Amino acid sequence: MKKIAFIFLAALALTSCDKSEKLMKCGDYEISKTLQGDMLTIVINGDEVVLKQTAAASGARYAGILNDTNVVLWNKGNHWTLFLNDEQPIDCK
């Protein structure tokens, strides 16, 4: 029984360390994103910023600051939306 519990915990630890990089396009911005725990590292047109997961009424919301610009990346299901300085939402594909 201990062996099964150890294998389960080891597999769980490996899945929580997922650093898979995904690419997407948000309006005119090319974004790569890497999720690790509650932190989302994104590169927007070559500039990197680490976004921290914040409270969201629905879905997952990540926020941070890049070069004096408030950056929010919001996700619900398979859909992502980018917000820069609380301006109009930018749909991502």
Jmol script that loads the backbone (N, CA, C; Angstrom):
load data "model"
ATOM      1  N   MET A   1       0.821  -1.193   0.000  1.00  0.00           N
ATOM      2  CA  MET A   1       0.000   0.000   0.000  1.00  0.00           C
ATOM      3  C   MET A   1       0.868   1.263   0.000  1.00  0.00           C
ATOM      4  N   LYS A   2       1.969   1.243   0.789  1.00  0.00           N
ATOM      5  CA  LYS A   2       2.854   2.401   0.838  1.00  0.00           C
ATOM      6  C   LYS A   2       3.489   2.661  -0.521  1.00  0.00           C
ATOM      7  N   LYS A   3       3.798   1.572  -1.236  1.00  0.00           N
ATOM      8  CA  LYS A   3       4.419   1.716  -2.553  1.00  0.00           C
ATOM      9  C   LYS A   3       3.462   2.397  -3.531  1.00  0.00           C
ATOM     10  N   ILE A   4       2.198   2.035  -3.504  1.00  0.00           N
ATOM     11  CA  ILE A   4       1.201   2.641  -4.384  1.00  0.00           C
ATOM     12  C   ILE A   4       1.027   4.121  -4.042  1.00  0.00           C
ATOM     13  N   ALA A   5       0.980   4.444  -2.754  1.00  0.00           N
ATOM     14  CA  ALA A   5       0.835   5.841  -2.335  1.00  0.00           C
ATOM     15  C   ALA A   5       2.041   6.656  -2.793  1.00  0.00           C
ATOM     16  N   PHE A   6       3.242   6.092  -2.683  1.00  0.00           N
ATOM     17  CA  PHE A   6       4.448   6.796  -3.114  1.00  0.00           C
ATOM     18  C   PHE A   6       4.418   7.065  -4.618  1.00  0.00           C
ATOM     19  N   ILE A   7       4.024   6.071  -5.401  1.00  0.00           N
ATOM     20  CA  ILE A   7       3.947   6.232  -6.860  1.00  0.00           C
ATOM     21  C   ILE A   7       2.924   7.302  -7.215  1.00  0.00           C
ATOM     22  N   PHE A   8       1.780   7.289  -6.533  1.00  0.00           N
ATOM     23  CA  PHE A   8       0.750   8.298  -6.784  1.00  0.00           C
ATOM     24  C   PHE A   8       1.267   9.697  -6.467  1.00  0.00           C
ATOM     25  N   LEU A   9       1.925   9.876  -5.330  1.00  0.00           N
ATOM     26  CA  LEU A   9       2.454  11.187  -4.947  1.00  0.00           C
ATOM     27  C   LEU A   9       3.553  11.651  -5.902  1.00  0.00           C
ATOM     28  N   ALA A  10       4.388  10.733  -6.362  1.00  0.00           N
ATOM     29  CA  ALA A  10       5.448  11.090  -7.311  1.00  0.00           C
ATOM     30  C   ALA A  10       4.831  11.543  -8.634  1.00  0.00           C
ATOM     31  N   ALA A  11       3.820  10.846  -9.108  1.00  0.00           N
ATOM     32  CA  ALA A  11       3.156  11.239 -10.352  1.00  0.00           C
ATOM     33  C   ALA A  11       2.457  12.584 -10.199  1.00  0.00           C
ATOM     34  N   LEU A  12       1.850  12.823  -9.057  1.00  0.00           N
ATOM     35  CA  LEU A  12       1.193  14.097  -8.791  1.00  0.00           C
ATOM     36  C   LEU A  12       2.209  15.234  -8.778  1.00  0.00           C
ATOM     37  N   ALA A  13       3.359  15.015  -8.175  1.00  0.00           N
ATOM     38  CA  ALA A  13       4.405  16.041  -8.134  1.00  0.00           C
ATOM     39  C   ALA A  13       4.905  16.367  -9.534  1.00  0.00           C
ATOM     40  N   LEU A  14       5.052  15.370 -10.369  1.00  0.00           N
ATOM     41  CA  LEU A  14       5.523  15.609 -11.735  1.00  0.00           C
ATOM     42  C   LEU A  14       4.508  16.387 -12.553  1.00  0.00           C
ATOM     43  N   THR A  15       3.224  16.102 -12.383  1.00  0.00           N
ATOM     44  CA  THR A  15       2.216  16.824 -13.154  1.00  0.00           C
ATOM     45  C   THR A  15       2.079  18.261 -12.685  1.00  0.00           C
ATOM     46  N   SER A  16       2.333  18.548 -11.409  1.00  0.00           N
ATOM     47  CA  SER A  16       2.226  19.923 -10.931  1.00  0.00           C
ATOM     48  C   SER A  16       3.410  20.764 -11.374  1.00  0.00           C
ATOM     49  N   CYS A  17       4.447  20.153 -11.896  1.00  0.00           N
ATOM     50  CA  CYS A  17       5.616  20.877 -12.389  1.00  0.00           C
ATOM     51  C   CYS A  17       5.561  21.069 -13.895  1.00  0.00           C
ATOM     52  N   ASP A  18       4.371  20.984 -14.471  1.00  0.00           N
ATOM     53  CA  ASP A  18       4.216  21.120 -15.919  1.00  0.00           C
ATOM     54  C   ASP A  18       4.729  22.475 -16.378  1.00  0.00           C
ATOM     55  N   LYS A  19       5.726  22.461 -17.238  1.00  0.00           N
ATOM     56  CA  LYS A  19       6.290  23.690 -17.773  1.00  0.00           C
ATOM     57  C   LYS A  19       6.086  23.745 -19.280  1.00  0.00           C
ATOM     58  N   SER A  20       5.024  23.115 -19.758  1.00  0.00           N
ATOM     59  CA  SER A  20       4.804  23.081 -21.196  1.00  0.00           C
ATOM     60  C   SER A  20       4.516  24.486 -21.714  1.00  0.00           C
ATOM     61  N   GLU A  21       5.160  24.829 -22.799  1.00  0.00           N
ATOM     62  CA  GLU A  21       5.014  26.154 -23.390  1.00  0.00           C
ATOM     63  C   GLU A  21       3.971  26.111 -24.486  1.00  0.00           C
ATOM     64  N   LYS A  22       3.105  27.074 -24.478  1.00  0.00           N
ATOM     65  CA  LYS A  22       2.051  27.180 -25.479  1.00  0.00           C
ATOM     66  C   LYS A  22       2.192  28.522 -26.178  1.00  0.00           C
ATOM     67  N   LEU A  23       1.923  28.537 -27.470  1.00  0.00           N
ATOM     68  CA  LEU A  23       1.975  29.764 -28.255  1.00  0.00           C
ATOM     69  C   LEU A  23       0.573  30.176 -28.657  1.00  0.00           C
ATOM     70  N   MET A  24       0.319  31.487 -28.675  1.00  0.00           N
ATOM     71  CA  MET A  24      -0.970  31.982 -29.135  1.00  0.00           C
ATOM     72  C   MET A  24      -0.812  33.408 -29.655  1.00  0.00           C
ATOM     73  N   LYS A  25      -1.824  33.870 -30.337  1.00  0.00           N
ATOM     74  CA  LYS A  25      -1.829  35.212 -30.902  1.00  0.00           C
ATOM     75  C   LYS A  25      -3.013  35.956 -30.296  1.00  0.00           C
ATOM     76  N   CYS A  26      -2.730  37.127 -29.724  1.00  0.00           N
ATOM     77  CA  CYS A  26      -3.764  37.979 -29.131  1.00  0.00           C
ATOM     78  C   CYS A  26      -3.727  39.301 -29.878  1.00  0.00           C
ATOM     79  N   GLY A  27      -4.662  39.487 -30.798  1.00  0.00           N
ATOM     80  CA  GLY A  27      -4.623  40.678 -31.638  1.00  0.00           C
ATOM     81  C   GLY A  27      -3.324  40.714 -32.419  1.00  0.00           C
ATOM     82  N   ASP A  28      -2.551  41.792 -32.270  1.00  0.00           N
ATOM     83  CA  ASP A  28      -1.254  41.921 -32.945  1.00  0.00           C
ATOM     84  C   ASP A  28      -0.100  41.372 -32.119  1.00  0.00           C
ATOM     85  N   TYR A  29      -0.395  40.817 -30.942  1.00  0.00           N
ATOM     86  CA  TYR A  29       0.649  40.344 -30.034  1.00  0.00           C
ATOM     87  C   TYR A  29       0.838  38.841 -30.158  1.00  0.00           C
ATOM     88  N   GLU A  30       2.093  38.414 -30.272  1.00  0.00           N
ATOM     89  CA  GLU A  30       2.433  36.991 -30.219  1.00  0.00           C
ATOM     90  C   GLU A  30       2.849  36.691 -28.795  1.00  0.00           C
ATOM     91  N   ILE A  31       2.219  35.681 -28.204  1.00  0.00           N
ATOM     92  CA  ILE A  31       2.463  35.378 -26.799  1.00  0.00           C
ATOM     93  C   ILE A  31       2.804  33.907 -26.642  1.00  0.00           C
ATOM     94  N   SER A  32       3.879  33.654 -25.894  1.00  0.00           N
ATOM     95  CA  SER A  32       4.146  32.287 -25.454  1.00  0.00           C
ATOM     96  C   SER A  32       3.899  32.284 -23.958  1.00  0.00           C
ATOM     97  N   LYS A  33       3.315  31.203 -23.470  1.00  0.00           N
ATOM     98  CA  LYS A  33       2.997  31.134 -22.056  1.00  0.00           C
ATOM     99  C   LYS A  33       3.446  29.803 -21.473  1.00  0.00           C
ATOM    100  N   THR A  34       3.946  29.874 -20.252  1.00  0.00           N
ATOM    101  CA  THR A  34       4.387  28.689 -19.534  1.00  0.00           C
ATOM    102  C   THR A  34       3.783  28.738 -18.141  1.00  0.00           C
ATOM    103  N   LEU A  35       2.984  27.759 -17.797  1.00  0.00           N
ATOM    104  CA  LEU A  35       2.318  27.709 -16.503  1.00  0.00           C
ATOM    105  C   LEU A  35       3.105  26.825 -15.553  1.00  0.00           C
ATOM    106  N   GLN A  36       3.355  27.372 -14.347  1.00  0.00           N
ATOM    107  CA  GLN A  36       4.001  26.582 -13.302  1.00  0.00           C
ATOM    108  C   GLN A  36       3.347  26.941 -11.979  1.00  0.00           C
ATOM    109  N   GLY A  37       2.513  26.038 -11.486  1.00  0.00           N
ATOM    110  CA  GLY A  37       1.778  26.302 -10.259  1.00  0.00           C
ATOM    111  C   GLY A  37       0.787  27.429 -10.470  1.00  0.00           C
ATOM    112  N   ASP A  38       0.855  28.453  -9.594  1.00  0.00           N
ATOM    113  CA  ASP A  38      -0.050  29.600  -9.740  1.00  0.00           C
ATOM    114  C   ASP A  38       0.618  30.773 -10.451  1.00  0.00           C
ATOM    115  N   MET A  39       1.749  30.517 -11.091  1.00  0.00           N
ATOM    116  CA  MET A  39       2.475  31.547 -11.830  1.00  0.00           C
ATOM    117  C   MET A  39       2.440  31.229 -13.322  1.00  0.00           C
ATOM    118  N   LEU A  40       2.191  32.259 -14.126  1.00  0.00           N
ATOM    119  CA  LEU A  40       2.159  32.118 -15.571  1.00  0.00           C
ATOM    120  C   LEU A  40       3.213  33.051 -16.146  1.00  0.00           C
ATOM    121  N   THR A  41       4.236  32.484 -16.751  1.00  0.00           N
ATOM    122  CA  THR A  41       5.267  33.290 -17.400  1.00  0.00           C
ATOM    123  C   THR A  41       4.879  33.450 -18.854  1.00  0.00           C
ATOM    124  N   ILE A  42       4.804  34.714 -19.294  1.00  0.00           N
ATOM    125  CA  ILE A  42       4.464  34.956 -20.683  1.00  0.00           C
ATOM    126  C   ILE A  42       5.533  35.829 -21.322  1.00  0.00           C
ATOM    127  N   VAL A  43       5.676  35.669 -22.618  1.00  0.00           N
ATOM    128  CA  VAL A  43       6.554  36.511 -23.420  1.00  0.00           C
ATOM    129  C   VAL A  43       5.667  37.158 -24.472  1.00  0.00           C
ATOM    130  N   ILE A  44       5.577  38.503 -24.403  1.00  0.00           N
ATOM    131  CA  ILE A  44       4.765  39.268 -25.347  1.00  0.00           C
ATOM    132  C   ILE A  44       5.716  39.986 -26.290  1.00  0.00           C
ATOM    133  N   ASN A  45       5.726  39.585 -27.544  1.00  0.00           N
ATOM    134  CA  ASN A  45       6.604  40.190 -28.549  1.00  0.00           C
ATOM    135  C   ASN A  45       8.035  40.347 -28.044  1.00  0.00           C
ATOM    136  N   GLY A  46       8.539  39.345 -27.343  1.00  0.00           N
ATOM    137  CA  GLY A  46       9.928  39.337 -26.890  1.00  0.00           C
ATOM    138  C   GLY A  46      10.155  39.817 -25.476  1.00  0.00           C
ATOM    139  N   ASP A  47       9.174  40.435 -24.812  1.00  0.00           N
ATOM    140  CA  ASP A  47       9.310  40.903 -23.428  1.00  0.00           C
ATOM    141  C   ASP A  47       8.668  39.901 -22.480  1.00  0.00           C
ATOM    142  N   GLU A  48       9.436  39.461 -21.464  1.00  0.00           N
ATOM    143  CA  GLU A  48       8.938  38.451 -20.529  1.00  0.00           C
ATOM    144  C   GLU A  48       8.375  39.088 -19.271  1.00  0.00           C
ATOM    145  N   VAL A  49       7.269  38.541 -18.792  1.00  0.00           N
ATOM    146  CA  VAL A  49       6.660  38.970 -17.533  1.00  0.00           C
ATOM    147  C   VAL A  49       6.076  37.744 -16.835  1.00  0.00           C
ATOM    148  N   VAL A  50       6.183  37.732 -15.506  1.00  0.00           N
ATOM    149  CA  VAL A  50       5.596  36.661 -14.709  1.00  0.00           C
ATOM    150  C   VAL A  50       4.293  37.189 -14.128  1.00  0.00           C
ATOM    151  N   LEU A  51       3.202  36.494 -14.423  1.00  0.00           N
ATOM    152  CA  LEU A  51       1.891  36.867 -13.928  1.00  0.00           C
ATOM    153  C   LEU A  51       1.496  35.927 -12.801  1.00  0.00           C
ATOM    154  N   LYS A  52       0.922  36.489 -11.748  1.00  0.00           N
ATOM    155  CA  LYS A  52       0.488  35.688 -10.611  1.00  0.00           C
ATOM    156  C   LYS A  52      -1.012  35.481 -10.697  1.00  0.00           C
ATOM    157  N   GLN A  53      -1.456  34.277 -10.357  1.00  0.00           N
ATOM    158  CA  GLN A  53      -2.883  33.985 -10.391  1.00  0.00           C
ATOM    159  C   GLN A  53      -3.582  34.824  -9.327  1.00  0.00           C
ATOM    160  N   THR A  54      -4.684  35.472  -9.718  1.00  0.00           N
ATOM    161  CA  THR A  54      -5.458  36.315  -8.818  1.00  0.00           C
ATOM    162  C   THR A  54      -6.904  35.845  -8.810  1.00  0.00           C
ATOM    163  N   ALA A  55      -7.683  36.429  -7.936  1.00  0.00           N
ATOM    164  CA  ALA A  55      -9.086  36.031  -7.809  1.00  0.00           C
ATOM    165  C   ALA A  55      -9.851  36.307  -9.094  1.00  0.00           C
ATOM    166  N   ALA A  56     -10.707  35.376  -9.451  1.00  0.00           N
ATOM    167  CA  ALA A  56     -11.561  35.519 -10.636  1.00  0.00           C
ATOM    168  C   ALA A  56     -12.942  34.982 -10.293  1.00  0.00           C
ATOM    169  N   ALA A  57     -13.969  35.683 -10.742  1.00  0.00           N
ATOM    170  CA  ALA A  57     -15.328  35.206 -10.510  1.00  0.00           C
ATOM    171  C   ALA A  57     -15.582  33.913 -11.285  1.00  0.00           C
ATOM    172  N   SER A  58     -14.887  33.786 -12.417  1.00  0.00           N
ATOM    173  CA  SER A  58     -15.043  32.608 -13.258  1.00  0.00           C
ATOM    174  C   SER A  58     -13.753  32.409 -14.044  1.00  0.00           C
ATOM    175  N   GLY A  59     -13.314  31.182 -14.211  1.00  0.00           N
ATOM    176  CA  GLY A  59     -12.086  30.906 -14.960  1.00  0.00           C
ATOM    177  C   GLY A  59     -10.846  31.179 -14.125  1.00  0.00           C
ATOM    178  N   ALA A  60      -9.730  31.441 -14.808  1.00  0.00           N
ATOM    179  CA  ALA A  60      -8.456  31.725 -14.141  1.00  0.00           C
ATOM    180  C   ALA A  60      -7.947  33.078 -14.636  1.00  0.00           C
ATOM    181  N   ARG A  61      -7.495  33.910 -13.707  1.00  0.00           N
ATOM    182  CA  ARG A  61      -7.032  35.261 -14.038  1.00  0.00           C
ATOM    183  C   ARG A  61      -5.606  35.404 -13.537  1.00  0.00           C
ATOM    184  N   TYR A  62      -4.720  35.874 -14.413  1.00  0.00           N
ATOM    185  CA  TYR A  62      -3.312  36.082 -14.085  1.00  0.00           C
ATOM    186  C   TYR A  62      -2.982  37.553 -14.332  1.00  0.00           C
ATOM    187  N   ALA A  63      -2.284  38.194 -13.380  1.00  0.00           N
ATOM    188  CA  ALA A  63      -2.015  39.632 -13.502  1.00  0.00           C
ATOM    189  C   ALA A  63      -0.571  39.939 -13.136  1.00  0.00           C
ATOM    190  N   GLY A  64      -0.037  40.992 -13.769  1.00  0.00           N
ATOM    191  CA  GLY A  64       1.311  41.457 -13.496  1.00  0.00           C
ATOM    192  C   GLY A  64       1.553  42.775 -14.199  1.00  0.00           C
ATOM    193  N   ILE A  65       2.780  43.261 -14.111  1.00  0.00           N
ATOM    194  CA  ILE A  65       3.144  44.535 -14.730  1.00  0.00           C
ATOM    195  C   ILE A  65       4.345  44.324 -15.643  1.00  0.00           C
ATOM    196  N   LEU A  66       4.251  44.868 -16.850  1.00  0.00           N
ATOM    197  CA  LEU A  66       5.328  44.802 -17.828  1.00  0.00           C
ATOM    198  C   LEU A  66       5.573  46.205 -18.366  1.00  0.00           C
ATOM    199  N   ASN A  67       6.750  46.761 -18.078  1.00  0.00           N
ATOM    200  CA  ASN A  67       7.118  48.095 -18.571  1.00  0.00           C
ATOM    201  C   ASN A  67       6.021  49.128 -18.293  1.00  0.00           C
ATOM    202  N   ASP A  68       5.573  49.234 -17.054  1.00  0.00           N
ATOM    203  CA  ASP A  68       4.528  50.179 -16.626  1.00  0.00           C
ATOM    204  C   ASP A  68       3.166  49.903 -17.248  1.00  0.00           C
ATOM    205  N   THR A  69       2.967  48.720 -17.790  1.00  0.00           N
ATOM    206  CA  THR A  69       1.677  48.324 -18.360  1.00  0.00           C
ATOM    207  C   THR A  69       1.083  47.218 -17.503  1.00  0.00           C
ATOM    208  N   ASN A  70      -0.148  47.411 -17.025  1.00  0.00           N
ATOM    209  CA  ASN A  70      -0.844  46.354 -16.302  1.00  0.00           C
ATOM    210  C   ASN A  70      -1.271  45.294 -17.307  1.00  0.00           C
ATOM    211  N   VAL A  71      -0.853  44.075 -17.069  1.00  0.00           N
ATOM    212  CA  VAL A  71      -1.147  42.964 -17.974  1.00  0.00           C
ATOM    213  C   VAL A  71      -2.032  41.968 -17.232  1.00  0.00           C
ATOM    214  N   VAL A  72      -3.164  41.636 -17.830  1.00  0.00           N
ATOM    215  CA  VAL A  72      -4.047  40.600 -17.289  1.00  0.00           C
ATOM    216  C   VAL A  72      -4.333  39.616 -18.408  1.00  0.00           C
ATOM    217  N   LEU A  73      -4.148  38.348 -18.105  1.00  0.00           N
ATOM    218  CA  LEU A  73      -4.477  37.281 -19.043  1.00  0.00           C
ATOM    219  C   LEU A  73      -5.513  36.413 -18.341  1.00  0.00           C
ATOM    220  N   TRP A  74      -6.679  36.330 -18.942  1.00  0.00           N
ATOM    221  CA  TRP A  74      -7.794  35.618 -18.340  1.00  0.00           C
ATOM    222  C   TRP A  74      -8.147  34.418 -19.195  1.00  0.00           C
ATOM    223  N   ASN A  75      -8.443  33.311 -18.525  1.00  0.00           N
ATOM    224  CA  ASN A  75      -8.739  32.059 -19.211  1.00  0.00           C
ATOM    225  C   ASN A  75     -10.032  31.470 -18.687  1.00  0.00           C
ATOM    226  N   LYS A  76     -10.849  30.997 -19.614  1.00  0.00           N
ATOM    227  CA  LYS A  76     -12.027  30.211 -19.249  1.00  0.00           C
ATOM    228  C   LYS A  76     -12.155  29.110 -20.283  1.00  0.00           C
ATOM    229  N   GLY A  77     -12.018  27.877 -19.836  1.00  0.00           N
ATOM    230  CA  GLY A  77     -12.040  26.744 -20.761  1.00  0.00           C
ATOM    231  C   GLY A  77     -10.824  26.802 -21.671  1.00  0.00           C
ATOM    232  N   ASN A  78     -11.053  26.806 -22.969  1.00  0.00           N
ATOM    233  CA  ASN A  78      -9.957  26.904 -23.935  1.00  0.00           C
ATOM    234  C   ASN A  78      -9.777  28.322 -24.482  1.00  0.00           C
ATOM    235  N   HIS A  79     -10.505  29.277 -23.935  1.00  0.00           N
ATOM    236  CA  HIS A  79     -10.474  30.647 -24.448  1.00  0.00           C
ATOM    237  C   HIS A  79      -9.633  31.552 -23.541  1.00  0.00           C
ATOM    238  N   TRP A  80      -8.737  32.314 -24.151  1.00  0.00           N
ATOM    239  CA  TRP A  80      -7.893  33.267 -23.429  1.00  0.00           C
ATOM    240  C   TRP A  80      -8.211  34.675 -23.902  1.00  0.00           C
ATOM    241  N   THR A  81      -8.151  35.645 -22.980  1.00  0.00           N
ATOM    242  CA  THR A  81      -8.365  37.048 -23.285  1.00  0.00           C
ATOM    243  C   THR A  81      -7.263  37.858 -22.624  1.00  0.00           C
ATOM    244  N   LEU A  82      -6.695  38.813 -23.368  1.00  0.00           N
ATOM    245  CA  LEU A  82      -5.619  39.671 -22.877  1.00  0.00           C
ATOM    246  C   LEU A  82      -6.179  41.061 -22.613  1.00  0.00           C
ATOM    247  N   PHE A  83      -5.801  41.646 -21.472  1.00  0.00           N
ATOM    248  CA  PHE A  83      -6.149  43.025 -21.132  1.00  0.00           C
ATOM    249  C   PHE A  83      -4.862  43.781 -20.857  1.00  0.00           C
ATOM    250  N   LEU A  84      -4.696  44.948 -21.458  1.00  0.00           N
ATOM    251  CA  LEU A  84      -3.537  45.810 -21.223  1.00  0.00           C
ATOM    252  C   LEU A  84      -4.051  47.141 -20.679  1.00  0.00           C
ATOM    253  N   ASN A  85      -3.638  47.485 -19.456  1.00  0.00           N
ATOM    254  CA  ASN A  85      -4.077  48.731 -18.799  1.00  0.00           C
ATOM    255  C   ASN A  85      -5.596  48.885 -18.769  1.00  0.00           C
ATOM    256  N   ASP A  86      -6.304  47.813 -18.524  1.00  0.00           N
ATOM    257  CA  ASP A  86      -7.766  47.848 -18.411  1.00  0.00           C
ATOM    258  C   ASP A  86      -8.463  48.394 -19.655  1.00  0.00           C
ATOM    259  N   GLU A  87      -7.799  48.317 -20.794  1.00  0.00           N
ATOM    260  CA  GLU A  87      -8.420  48.753 -22.048  1.00  0.00           C
ATOM    261  C   GLU A  87      -9.309  47.640 -22.590  1.00  0.00           C
ATOM    262  N   GLN A  88      -9.737  47.757 -23.806  1.00  0.00           N
ATOM    263  CA  GLN A  88     -10.622  46.780 -24.424  1.00  0.00           C
ATOM    264  C   GLN A  88      -9.989  45.381 -24.408  1.00  0.00           C
ATOM    265  N   PRO A  89     -10.798  44.336 -24.181  1.00  0.00           N
ATOM    266  CA  PRO A  89     -10.263  42.970 -24.213  1.00  0.00           C
ATOM    267  C   PRO A  89      -9.765  42.594 -25.593  1.00  0.00           C
ATOM    268  N   ILE A  90      -8.701  41.811 -25.612  1.00  0.00           N
ATOM    269  CA  ILE A  90      -8.115  41.321 -26.860  1.00  0.00           C
ATOM    270  C   ILE A  90      -8.256  39.806 -26.871  1.00  0.00           C
ATOM    271  N   ASP A  91      -9.027  39.276 -27.819  1.00  0.00           N
ATOM    272  CA  ASP A  91      -9.213  37.827 -27.916  1.00  0.00           C
ATOM    273  C   ASP A  91      -7.941  37.153 -28.391  1.00  0.00           C
ATOM    274  N   CYS A  92      -7.692  35.977 -27.852  1.00  0.00           N
ATOM    275  CA  CYS A  92      -6.493  35.203 -28.206  1.00  0.00           C
ATOM    276  C   CYS A  92      -6.895  33.929 -28.928  1.00  0.00           C
ATOM    277  N   LYS A  93      -6.042  33.519 -29.856  1.00  0.00           N
ATOM    278  CA  LYS A  93      -6.263  32.279 -30.617  1.00  0.00           C
ATOM    279  C   LYS A  93      -5.043  31.400 -30.525  1.00  0.00           C
TER     280      LYS A  93
END
end "model"
wireframe off; spacefill off
backbone 0.3
color backbone group
